């Protein structure tokens, strides 16, 4: 499949996902992503329809992706590297927050125990936090 055909399929699917209406060639042209004529996009639509990646709900409608079109988009065209990187970054941040929270909880528990056993007030600092324990 030509690169332009893949780009048109990806643009059609993204548009259909956001608008939930059949996508006309003129709408893809208005997006400014393609510097070709409406006829060229319709020809690419015909190729995509021929291979079963898009369909037309009725004669005068635009095109919609088929199940096969969605599968091809997810498997071949969707850029998951940036999403995976963002996911990993978020996961590391949340794990770090969880670990800090666990350290704070453990420190607080130890502080309360020492404070109650000694009968004195206790103070502990974690980063910018100041945790106190008193009985």
Buried (B, 14 or more C-beta within 10 A) or exposed (E): EEEEBBBBBBBBBBBBEEEEEBBBBEBBBEEEBBEBEBEBBEBBBEBBBEBEBBBEEEEEEBBBBBEEBBEBBEEEBBEEEEEEEEEEEEEEEEEEEEEEEEEBEEBBEEBBEEBEEEEEEBEBEEEEEEBEBEE
